[in-house]
Amino acid sequence: MTMSVQCCIAGGGPAGMMLGLLLARAGVRVAVLEKHRDFLRDFRGDTIHPSTLELMHELGYLDEFLALPHQRVPEIEAQIGATALRVADFTHLPVRAPFIALMPQWDFLDFLADKAKAYPGFSLLMESEVQDLLFKDGRVTGVRATTPQGPVKIESALVVGADGRHSTVRERAGLPVVDLGAPIDVLWFRLSRRAGDPEATMGRFDRGRIVVMLNRGDYWQCAFVIGKGSADALRAGGLDAFRASLAAGLPLPAQRAAEITSWDDVKLLTVQVNRMTTWYRKGLLCIGDAAHAMSPVGGVGINLALQDAVAAANLLWQPLRQGAAGLDSLRKVQERRELPTRLTQRFQVLVQRFILQRILGERADGEAILRPPLPVRLLGRYGFLRRVPARMIGMGVRPEHIASPAMAP
């Protein structure tokens, strides 16, 4: 089977779905290929940042979107040793929705897909995975993919790799990646949330132990930060030892850790921080995690991916409508998004190296109580300073705005 579109997007995650929606909205014929049969995967990024909510406002979707079940996080708290303090306050951001919305990512992706399907030029192919690229005279001209109906060849003026940190598109295109290093991995799991539990989304930092807890209404989505590559040793130490370490770091009754009944309840996120040196070649562009894998520090990976999609749509809708996106147009996308990517990754690397790695390296039975460093103590003392991390986390560097047009559905 063969089909032809103006833009073929590999990957139905946040970047791919947002780009597909914006291009279809601008009158571009676009196909999005998602390798799974649905979006129902657990422990994906569920944070919708204020910058993303502002994009939903610009699209006219905000009220409808916020009618979906979600939890609002107007500020972030942390406990370092015995000291509890507030570190980020989103309520002063100059946006319509000054908070982080916690929402299952499948609800977000379903929402974008439903909006995109209103446009006749949009196609979403589920259970469809890119296997290889098509080339002609050194230019990418489409993809070969597997679908439930069998193999398909999709001819396209532009192929966009939005297929994540293990991108097939990037690998088949032969585009190199620079590894910036990540000294941590993360274990994700759920614990029940009950009456009397804290309300706030928070991070708890103790000697040798870091736990982050996201309030998801009736449960806590938890991240237990570990040293890079230490997951096997942790498992070898036994589930009881893990539960004891977890219980010591929770602001909850110790027996709550017993809800982890097997290692199947715990998912490993292998943290990567990397980026491509060149995001494009003739007929091809990579965005989101395919172009730059982010650390979970700040939870900004989805935000960066969505901003990439908006910038790409702003710069490429017109060339695609006219027949092709040349190298100059593709280069402009990278130029637009590279500075925000580099600055954000630099911030993440510094936090990982000088805060997280050092805390994890401390002896858990050390005599001295872990104390917040001076900059963090100042955040807790002066409310106006909490606007700085809120701006970095909630809006990012140079946030994008919708500039692509809206055609009638």
C-alpha positions in Angstrom: 0.0 0.0 0.0 1.2 3.5 -0.8 0.0 6.9 0.4 1.1 10.4 -0.1 1.1 13.4 2.3 2.9 16.7 2.6 4.3 15.8 6.1 4.8 12.4 7.7 5.3 12.5 11.5 6.8 9.4 13.2 5.6 9.3 16.8 2.3 10.2 18.4 3.7 11.7 21.6 3.2 15.4 22.6 5.5 16.8 19.9 4.1 14.7 17.1 0.5 15.2 18.0 0.8 18.9 18.5 2.7 19.4 15.2 0.2 17.2 13.4 -2.7 19.3 14.8 -1.1 22.6 13.9 -0.1 21.6 10.4 -3.5 20.1 9.6 -5.1 23.2 11.0 -3.0 25.3 8.6 -4.2 23.2 5.6 -1.2 20.8 5.3 -1.9 17.1 4.5 -0.2 15.3 7.4 0.0 11.7 8.7 1.0 10.8 12.3 2.3 7.3 12.9 2.0 5.9 16.4 3.4 2.4 17.1 1.0 1.6 19.9 -2.7 0.8 19.6 -3.6 3.6 22.1 -2.0 6.2 24.3 -2.5 4.3 27.5 1.0 4.0 28.9 1.7 4.5 32.6 4.5 6.6 34.1 4.7 9.0 31.1 5.2 12.7 31.8 1.9 14.0 33.1 2.8 17.6 33.7 1.1 20.3 31.6 3.1 23.5 32.1 1.7 27.0 32.1 3.3 27.6 28.7 1.4 24.7 27.3 -1.8 25.9 28.9 -1.2 29.2 27.2 -0.9 27.5 23.9 -4.3 25.8 24.5 -5.7 29.3 25.2 -4.2 30.6 21.9 -5.9 27.7 20.1 -9.2 28.5 21.8 -9.2 25.1 23.7 -8.3 26.1 27.2 -11.7 26.0 28.9 -12.6 22.7 27.3 -9.2 21.2 28.1 -9.4 22.2 31.8 -12.8 20.5 32.0 -10.9 17.2 31.8 -9.9 15.7 35.2 -6.7 17.2 36.5 -4.9 18.5 39.6 -3.5 22.0 39.8 -0.1 22.8 41.2 0.3 26.5 41.9 3.6 26.1 43.8 6.2 23.5 44.5 7.5 22.6 47.9 10.6 20.8 49.0 11.9 19.3 52.2 15.7 19.2 52.6 16.7 17.4 55.8 14.3 18.7 58.4 13.6 22.0 56.6 10.4 22.4 54.6 10.1 25.4 52.3 8.4 26.6 49.1 10.7 26.9 46.1 8.6 27.9 43.1 5.4 30.0 42.8 3.6 29.9 39.5 0.8 32.2 40.5 2.5 35.4 39.2 3.3 34.1 35.7 1.7 36.3 33.0 -0.6 33.6 31.6 -4.3 32.7 31.8 -3.6 29.5 33.8 -0.7 30.2 36.2 -0.3 26.6 37.5 1.0 23.2 36.4 -1.9 20.9 35.5 -1.3 17.2 36.4 -3.2 15.1 33.8 -2.6 11.6 32.4 -0.7 12.0 29.2 -3.2 9.8 27.4 -6.0 12.3 28.1 -3.8 15.1 26.7 -2.9 13.1 23.6 -6.5 12.0 23.0 -7.6 15.6 23.3 -5.1 16.7 20.6 -6.0 13.8 18.4 -9.7 14.6 18.6 -9.1 18.2 17.6 -6.8 17.2 14.7 -9.3 14.7 13.3 -11.7 17.6 12.6 -9.4 18.6 9.7 -9.7 16.6 6.5 -6.0 16.7 5.9 -5.1 14.9 9.1 -4.5 11.1 9.4 -3.6 9.2 12.6 -2.3 5.7 12.0 -2.2 3.7 15.2 -0.2 0.5 15.6 1.9 1.9 12.8 5.7 2.0 13.2 8.4 3.5 10.9 10.9 0.9 9.9 13.0 2.8 7.4 13.3 5.9 5.4 12.9 6.4 1.6 15.6 8.2 -0.2 16.1 9.7 -3.7 19.3 11.5 -4.7 20.3 11.9 -1.1 16.9 13.4 0.0 14.5 11.8 2.4 11.2 11.3 0.4 9.1 9.3 2.9 9.0 6.2 5.1 8.4 2.5 5.1 6.2 1.4 8.0 4.3 -1.6 9.3 0.6 -1.3 10.0 -2.2 -3.7 11.0 -3.1 -3.8 7.3 0.4 -4.7 6.3 3.5 -2.8 5.1 2.9 0.7 3.8 5.0 3.2 1.9 4.3 6.8 2.7 5.7 9.4 0.3 6.1 12.8 1.9 7.7 16.2 1.2 8.9 16.2 4.8 9.5 13.4 7.4 9.5 14.5 11.1 11.1 12.3 13.7 9.2 12.8 16.9 9.7 9.2 17.9 11.5 9.7 21.2 15.0 9.3 22.6 15.4 5.9 20.8 14.4 7.4 17.5 14.4 5.1 14.5 14.1 8.1 12.2 17.2 9.7 13.7 19.1 6.4 13.5 18.1 5.7 9.9 19.0 9.2 8.9 22.5 8.8 10.3 22.4 12.0 12.4 24.8 12.0 15.3 24.0 12.7 19.0 26.1 14.2 21.7 25.7 12.6 25.2 25.9 15.2 28.0 25.8 12.6 30.7 23.3 11.8 33.5 24.5 10.5 36.9 21.0 9.4 37.9 18.1 7.1 37.0 14.6 7.2 38.4 12.2 4.5 39.8 8.5 5.4 39.2 5.7 3.9 41.2 2.3 4.7 42.8 1.2 4.9 46.4 -2.3 5.5 47.6 -3.3 9.0 48.8 -5.5 9.1 51.9 -7.2 11.6 54.2 -4.6 13.5 56.2 -1.9 13.3 53.6 -0.1 16.5 52.5 -1.7 18.4 49.7 1.4 19.7 47.9 3.4 18.3 45.2 6.9 18.1 46.7 10.4 16.8 46.7 12.1 15.3 49.8 15.9 15.4 50.0 17.8 13.5 52.7 21.3 12.1 52.9 21.6 9.3 50.3 17.9 9.6 49.4 15.7 11.7 47.1 11.9 11.2 46.7 9.5 13.3 44.6 5.8 13.0 45.1 3.2 14.3 42.6 -0.4 14.7 44.0 -2.7 12.9 41.5 -5.8 13.2 43.6 -6.5 9.7 44.8 -2.8 8.5 44.5 0.7 9.7 44.7 2.9 9.3 41.6 6.4 8.9 43.1 9.9 9.1 41.8 12.7 7.5 43.8 16.0 8.9 42.4 19.0 6.5 42.3 22.5 6.6 41.1 23.1 5.8 37.4 23.1 2.0 36.7 22.3 1.1 40.3 18.9 -0.4 39.7 20.2 -4.0 39.6 22.1 -3.7 42.8 19.0 -2.1 44.5 16.9 -5.1 43.4 19.5 -7.5 44.5 19.3 -6.0 48.0 15.7 -7.1 48.2 12.3 -5.5 48.2 12.2 -5.2 52.0 15.3 -3.1 52.0 13.9 -0.8 49.3 10.6 -0.4 51.1 12.5 0.5 54.3 14.5 3.1 52.5 11.4 4.5 50.9 9.5 4.6 54.1 12.3 6.6 55.7 11.9 9.3 53.0 8.1 9.6 52.9 6.0 12.2 54.8 3.5 9.3 55.1 3.0 6.5 57.6 5.7 3.9 57.1 3.3 1.1 56.3 2.3 2.9 53.1 5.5 1.6 51.5 4.2 -1.9 51.9 1.9 -1.1 48.9 4.9 -1.9 46.8 4.3 -5.7 46.7 6.7 -6.7 43.9 9.3 -5.2 41.6 6.6 -5.2 38.9 5.1 -2.2 40.7 8.3 -0.2 40.1 9.2 1.1 36.6 12.8 2.1 35.7 13.4 5.4 33.8 16.9 5.3 32.4 17.8 9.0 32.4 19.5 10.5 29.3 20.6 14.0 28.5 21.7 14.4 24.9 21.1 16.4 21.8 21.7 16.2 18.1 24.4 18.4 16.6 22.2 18.9 13.5 18.5 18.2 13.7 17.8 18.0 9.9 18.9 16.9 6.5 17.1 17.2 3.1 13.5 16.1 3.6 13.8 15.4 7.3 13.6 17.1 10.7 13.8 15.8 14.3 12.1 17.4 17.3 11.4 16.7 20.9 13.2 13.8 22.6 14.4 12.6 19.2 16.4 15.8 18.9 17.2 16.3 22.6 16.6 13.9 25.4 16.0 15.8 28.7 16.5 14.9 32.3 13.4 14.7 34.5 14.8 17.7 36.5 12.0 20.3 36.5 9.7 18.0 34.5 10.3 20.2 31.4 10.8 17.6 28.7 7.2 17.7 27.5 7.3 21.5 27.5 10.4 21.6 25.3 8.9 19.0 22.9 5.7 21.0 22.5 7.6 24.2 22.0 9.6 22.5 19.2 6.3 21.5 17.6 4.9 25.0 17.7 8.1 26.6 16.3 8.2 23.9 13.5 4.6 24.6 12.5 5.2 28.4 12.6 8.2 28.0 10.2 7.1 25.1 8.0 3.4 25.4 7.3 3.8 27.8 4.4 6.8 26.0 2.7 4.9 22.7 3.0 1.7 24.2 1.5 3.9 25.4 -1.4 5.4 21.9 -2.0 8.5 21.4 0.1 10.5 22.6 3.1 14.0 23.3 2.0 17.2 23.2 4.2 16.9 26.9 5.0 13.5 26.4 6.6 14.6 23.3 8.5 17.7 25.1 9.7 15.6 27.9 11.1 13.7 25.5 13.3 16.9 24.3 14.9 18.2 27.9 15.2 15.0 28.9 16.9 14.9 26.0 19.4 18.6 25.3 20.0 19.3 28.1 22.5 16.3 27.1 24.8 17.4 23.5 24.6 21.1 24.2 25.4 20.3 26.5 28.3 17.7 24.1 29.8 20.0 21.1 29.5 22.9 23.1 31.0 20.7 23.9 34.0 19.7 20.2 34.3 23.3 19.0 34.1 24.3 21.4 36.8 21.5 20.4 39.1 22.3 16.7 38.5 26.0 17.1 39.1 26.1 19.6 42.0 22.9 18.8 43.9 21.4 15.4 43.1 24.6 13.4 42.7 26.1 14.9 45.9 23.0 14.2 48.0 22.9 10.6 46.7 26.5 10.2 47.6 26.0 11.2 51.2 25.9 8.4 53.8 22.2 8.0 54.8 23.4 7.5 58.4 25.5 10.6 58.5 25.5 12.5 61.8 24.9 16.0 60.5 21.4 17.0 59.4 21.3 17.9 55.7 20.7 21.6 55.4 19.4 23.6 52.4 22.1 25.5 50.6 21.9 29.3 50.9 20.2 30.0 47.5 17.4 27.5 48.4 17.0 29.1 51.9 16.6 32.4 50.2 13.8 31.0 48.0 12.0 29.9 51.1 12.4 33.3 52.8 11.6 35.7 50.0 8.5 35.1 48.0 9.5 37.2 45.0 12.6 35.0 44.4 10.3 32.0 43.9 9.1 33.6 40.7 12.5 32.8 39.1 12.4 29.0 39.2 8.7 29.2 38.4 9.5 31.1 35.2 12.2 28.6 34.2 10.1 25.6 34.9 6.7 26.9 33.9 7.5 28.9 30.8 11.0 27.9 29.8 13.5 30.0 27.7 11.8 32.0 25.0 8.4 30.3 24.9 6.7 29.9 21.6 3.3 31.3 20.4 0.9 30.0 17.7 1.6 31.8 14.5 0.4 29.2 12.0 -3.1 30.0 10.6 -6.4 28.2 11.2 -8.2 26.9 8.2 -11.9 25.9 8.5 -12.2 22.3 9.6 
